[in-house]
Amino acid sequence: MAENKNPAETLAVIVQENQKTNPKEEDQATGGEKAVLFQMKHLMLLLTILSFVLSLPVLFSIIWLSYMRQCDCEDLLRLPRLQVAIVVGLVVVFLVSNLVVYLRARFPVPGLLLVMVPLILMLTMGLGLVGAYKMESRTITGSPIWLKVKVDSENYWSNIKSCIYATRTCEDLESRSYTLKTHDFTRSKLSSIESGCCRPPSSCDMEYVNATFWRKEDKVVDDSTLNNANCDLWKNEETILCYNCDACKEGFLKTLQGKWWKLGTFLVVMALLLISSHLLLFVATMWERYGG
């Protein structure tokens, strides 16, 4: 009988020890879960703040585009309509992005799908404006190839050069540089339109009188280059100047492409950042709901 009591006593001791150690283990497990939950809440807060902060440049761009002065004569290509459409699209992106952030805990999956639609459209439009689609971008309004096709069209260019003359760009250049000598004028910084439309190509080697009046040298000009081929198109008449020169087209085109390329780059960068932040926020939300 004494031998039978020993196993029972041993079992009782083990049970008592387990009862003493289990609460400690439970406390440690509970503490670990609380730490993970605390870290997850901090991560969610950071991602929420990040998504909101990334939407602020979109808001600022809406204000900037709404009050930004149009490039001279770009309304002939109906580009202001594109600018208005982009403003409306950015308003949608800003509102949807912040709405999804606010409702992400209730509707994580529908919210992600909802915000991805305008962001993907924003990314696609931005890639089109920077010319990422190459030949396909010919049909995308505002893309580099689309702008070049329009400017090279004689029908459009006839109206554009009349518009450039009406803006008095060259007259303003003449009044600003009236007292400048040759070396001062050559060092002055001109806009692309002023350089291409208001003065002859530099390869023509004409003598400077003033900004819009140049005297031709009595020497043979090599017509093998594009600029030299335009030397005969220059006239010292304020209604003609170099408006028919290819340099004038290139200057106007450079001005437009610079503006829309910058806008396209902004759209691409912001779309990628917002897509990344919303994907991270979605993953963190699902982990908090099902993984924790």
C-alpha positions as CSV (number, residue, x, y, z in Angstrom):
1,M,0.0,0.0,0.0
2,A,2.9,2.3,0.7
3,E,4.2,1.8,-2.8
4,N,0.7,2.8,-4.2
5,K,0.7,6.1,-2.3
6,N,4.0,7.4,-3.7
7,P,2.7,7.7,-7.4
8,A,-0.5,9.5,-6.1
9,E,1.5,11.9,-4.0
10,T,3.9,12.5,-7.0
11,L,0.9,13.3,-9.3
12,A,-0.6,15.6,-6.7
13,V,2.7,17.6,-6.5
14,I,2.9,17.8,-10.3
15,V,-0.7,19.1,-10.5
16,Q,0.0,21.7,-7.8
17,E,3.2,22.9,-9.7
18,N,1.2,23.2,-12.9
19,Q,-1.4,25.2,-11.2
20,K,1.3,27.5,-9.9
21,T,3.1,27.9,-13.3
22,N,0.1,28.2,-15.6
23,P,-1.0,31.7,-14.5
24,K,2.6,32.9,-15.1
25,E,2.6,31.5,-18.6
26,E,-0.8,32.9,-19.3
27,D,0.4,36.3,-18.1
28,Q,3.4,36.1,-20.4
29,A,1.2,35.1,-23.4
30,T,-1.2,37.9,-22.7
31,G,1.6,40.4,-22.4
32,G,3.0,39.2,-25.8
33,E,-0.4,39.5,-27.4
34,K,-0.8,43.0,-26.0
35,A,2.6,44.1,-27.3
36,V,1.8,42.8,-30.8
37,L,-1.5,44.5,-30.7
38,F,0.1,47.7,-29.5
39,Q,2.6,47.6,-32.3
40,M,-0.1,46.9,-34.8
41,K,-2.1,49.9,-33.7
42,H,0.9,52.1,-34.0
43,L,1.6,50.7,-37.5
44,M,-2.0,51.3,-38.5
45,L,-1.8,54.9,-37.2
46,L,1.4,55.6,-39.1
47,L,0.0,54.1,-42.4
48,T,-3.2,56.1,-42.0
49,I,-1.3,59.3,-41.4
50,L,1.0,58.5,-44.4
51,S,-2.0,58.0,-46.7
52,F,-3.5,61.3,-45.6
53,V,-0.2,63.2,-46.0
54,L,0.4,61.8,-49.5
55,S,-3.0,63.1,-50.5
56,L,-2.1,66.7,-49.6
57,P,0.1,67.2,-52.7
58,V,-2.9,66.2,-54.7
59,L,-4.9,68.9,-53.0
60,F,-2.2,71.5,-53.6
61,S,-2.0,70.5,-57.3
62,I,-5.8,71.0,-57.6
63,I,-5.4,74.5,-56.4
64,W,-2.3,75.2,-58.5
65,L,-4.0,73.9,-61.7
66,S,-7.2,75.8,-61.0
67,Y,-5.3,79.1,-60.8
68,M,-2.4,78.5,-63.1
69,R,-2.0,80.7,-66.1
70,Q,-2.5,79.0,-69.4
71,C,0.4,78.8,-71.7
72,D,0.0,81.3,-74.5
73,C,-2.1,80.0,-77.4
74,E,-2.5,76.4,-76.0
75,D,-6.3,76.9,-76.0
76,L,-6.1,76.5,-79.8
77,L,-5.2,72.8,-79.1
78,R,-8.1,72.5,-76.6
79,L,-5.6,71.8,-73.8
80,P,-7.4,73.9,-71.2
81,R,-10.2,71.3,-71.4
82,L,-7.7,68.6,-70.6
83,Q,-6.4,70.6,-67.6
84,V,-10.0,71.0,-66.3
85,A,-10.5,67.2,-66.7
86,I,-7.3,66.5,-64.8
87,V,-8.4,68.9,-62.0
88,V,-11.8,67.0,-61.7
89,G,-9.9,63.7,-61.7
90,L,-7.6,64.8,-58.9
91,V,-10.5,66.0,-56.8
92,V,-12.0,62.5,-57.1
93,V,-8.7,60.9,-56.2
94,F,-8.3,63.2,-53.1
95,L,-11.9,62.5,-51.8
96,V,-11.9,58.8,-52.5
97,S,-8.4,58.3,-51.0
98,N,-9.4,59.9,-47.7
99,L,-12.8,58.3,-47.6
100,V,-11.2,54.9,-48.0
101,V,-8.7,55.7,-45.2
102,Y,-11.6,56.7,-42.9
103,L,-13.7,53.6,-43.7
104,R,-10.9,51.1,-44.1
105,A,-11.8,49.2,-40.9
106,R,-15.4,48.6,-42.0
107,F,-14.9,48.0,-45.7
108,P,-11.3,47.0,-46.4
109,V,-11.8,45.1,-49.7
110,P,-14.4,47.3,-51.3
111,G,-12.4,50.3,-50.2
112,L,-9.2,49.0,-51.8
113,L,-11.0,48.3,-55.1
114,L,-12.7,51.7,-55.0
115,V,-9.5,53.7,-54.6
116,M,-7.5,51.6,-57.1
117,V,-9.8,52.6,-60.0
118,P,-9.0,56.4,-60.0
119,L,-5.4,55.8,-59.0
120,I,-4.8,53.4,-61.9
121,L,-6.5,55.9,-64.3
122,M,-4.2,58.7,-62.8
123,L,-1.1,56.5,-63.4
124,T,-2.2,55.7,-67.0
125,M,-2.8,59.4,-67.7
126,G,0.5,60.4,-66.3
127,L,2.4,57.8,-68.3
128,G,0.6,59.1,-71.4
129,L,1.7,62.7,-70.7
130,V,5.3,61.8,-70.3
131,G,5.2,59.8,-73.6
132,A,5.7,56.3,-72.1
133,Y,3.5,54.7,-74.7
134,K,5.6,55.9,-77.6
135,M,3.6,55.6,-80.8
136,E,0.4,54.7,-79.0
137,S,0.4,58.1,-77.3
138,R,-0.3,59.8,-80.6
139,T,-4.0,59.6,-79.7
140,I,-3.5,60.7,-76.1
141,T,-4.2,64.4,-75.7
142,G,-1.2,66.3,-74.3
143,S,1.4,63.6,-74.9
144,P,4.7,64.7,-76.6
145,I,3.8,63.0,-79.9
146,W,0.3,64.3,-79.9
147,L,1.6,67.9,-79.4
148,K,4.2,67.5,-82.1
149,V,1.6,66.3,-84.6
150,K,-0.7,69.2,-83.8
151,V,2.0,71.8,-84.0
152,D,3.4,70.4,-87.3
153,S,-0.1,70.6,-88.8
154,E,-0.3,73.6,-91.1
155,N,-3.9,74.2,-90.2
156,Y,-3.0,74.5,-86.5
157,W,0.2,76.3,-87.0
158,S,-1.4,79.0,-89.1
159,N,-3.6,79.9,-86.1
160,I,-0.8,79.4,-83.5
161,K,1.6,81.8,-85.2
162,S,-1.2,84.4,-85.5
163,C,-1.9,83.9,-81.8
164,I,1.8,84.3,-80.9
165,Y,1.9,87.6,-82.8
166,A,-1.3,88.7,-81.0
167,T,0.3,88.1,-77.6
168,R,3.0,90.7,-78.4
169,T,5.7,88.4,-77.2
170,C,8.3,89.8,-79.7
171,E,7.3,93.4,-79.1
172,D,7.8,92.9,-75.4
173,L,11.2,91.4,-76.1
174,E,12.1,94.4,-78.2
175,S,11.0,96.9,-75.6
176,R,13.0,95.1,-72.9
177,S,16.2,94.8,-74.9
178,Y,16.0,98.1,-76.8
179,T,19.1,99.5,-75.1
180,L,21.2,96.3,-75.1
181,K,24.3,96.0,-77.2
182,T,25.1,92.9,-79.2
183,H,27.1,91.1,-76.5
184,D,24.5,91.9,-73.8
185,F,21.7,90.6,-76.0
186,T,23.4,87.4,-76.8
187,R,24.0,86.7,-73.1
188,S,20.4,87.5,-72.1
189,K,18.1,84.5,-71.3
190,L,15.2,84.2,-73.8
191,S,12.2,81.9,-73.6
192,S,11.9,79.1,-76.1
193,I,9.3,81.1,-78.0
194,E,11.3,84.3,-78.0
195,S,14.4,82.6,-79.1
196,G,12.7,80.7,-81.9
197,C,10.1,83.2,-83.2
198,C,11.5,86.7,-82.5
199,R,15.1,86.3,-83.8
200,P,16.7,84.4,-86.7
201,P,18.6,81.2,-86.1
202,S,22.0,81.8,-84.7
203,S,23.6,79.9,-87.6
204,C,22.5,82.5,-90.1
205,D,25.2,84.9,-88.7
206,M,23.1,88.0,-89.1
207,E,24.2,91.4,-87.7
208,Y,22.3,92.4,-84.6
209,V,20.5,95.8,-84.7
210,N,17.9,95.2,-82.1
211,A,16.0,92.2,-80.8
212,T,13.6,92.0,-83.8
213,F,15.8,93.7,-86.5
214,W,18.8,91.8,-87.9
215,R,21.0,92.7,-91.0
216,K,21.9,89.9,-93.3
217,E,25.6,89.5,-94.1
218,D,26.7,89.5,-97.7
219,K,28.1,86.0,-97.9
220,V,27.1,82.6,-99.2
221,V,25.0,80.6,-96.7
222,D,25.2,76.8,-96.6
223,D,21.7,75.5,-97.0
224,S,22.6,72.0,-95.9
225,T,21.4,72.5,-92.3
226,L,17.9,72.9,-91.2
227,N,18.5,76.3,-89.5
228,N,20.3,77.7,-92.5
229,A,17.3,76.6,-94.7
230,N,15.2,78.9,-92.5
231,C,17.5,82.0,-92.9
232,D,15.6,83.2,-96.0
233,L,12.3,82.9,-94.0
234,W,13.4,85.7,-91.6
235,K,11.9,89.1,-92.4
236,N,12.5,92.3,-90.5
237,E,8.7,92.8,-90.4
238,E,6.9,92.5,-87.1
239,T,4.1,90.4,-88.7
240,I,6.6,87.9,-90.2
241,L,9.9,87.8,-88.3
242,C,10.6,84.1,-87.9
243,Y,7.1,82.9,-87.4
244,N,7.4,80.6,-90.4
245,C,10.7,79.1,-89.2
246,D,10.9,75.6,-87.8
247,A,12.7,77.1,-84.8
248,C,9.5,78.9,-83.9
249,K,7.6,75.7,-84.0
250,E,10.2,74.0,-81.9
251,G,10.2,76.8,-79.4
252,F,6.4,76.7,-79.0
253,L,6.4,72.9,-78.8
254,K,9.2,72.9,-76.2
255,T,7.1,75.2,-74.0
256,L,4.0,73.0,-74.2
257,Q,5.9,69.7,-73.8
258,G,7.8,71.0,-70.7
259,K,4.5,72.0,-69.0
260,W,2.7,68.7,-69.7
261,W,5.7,66.5,-69.1
262,K,6.1,68.0,-65.6
263,L,2.4,67.4,-64.9
264,G,2.6,63.8,-66.2
265,T,5.6,63.1,-64.0
266,F,3.7,64.4,-61.0
267,L,0.7,62.2,-61.7
268,V,2.9,59.1,-62.1
269,V,4.8,59.7,-58.9
270,M,1.8,60.5,-56.8
271,A,-0.2,57.6,-58.2
272,L,2.6,55.1,-57.4
273,L,3.0,56.5,-53.8
274,L,-0.7,56.4,-53.1
275,I,-1.1,52.9,-54.6
276,S,1.7,51.7,-52.3
277,S,0.4,53.4,-49.2
278,H,-3.2,52.0,-49.7
279,L,-1.9,48.5,-50.4
280,L,0.2,48.6,-47.2
281,L,-2.8,49.9,-45.3
282,F,-5.0,47.1,-46.7
283,V,-2.5,44.4,-45.7
284,A,-2.2,45.9,-42.2
285,T,-5.9,46.1,-41.8
286,M,-6.4,42.4,-42.9
287,W,-3.6,41.3,-40.6
288,E,-5.2,43.2,-37.7
289,R,-8.5,41.6,-38.4
290,Y,-7.6,38.0,-39.1
291,G,-3.9,37.5,-38.4
292,G,-3.8,39.0,-34.9
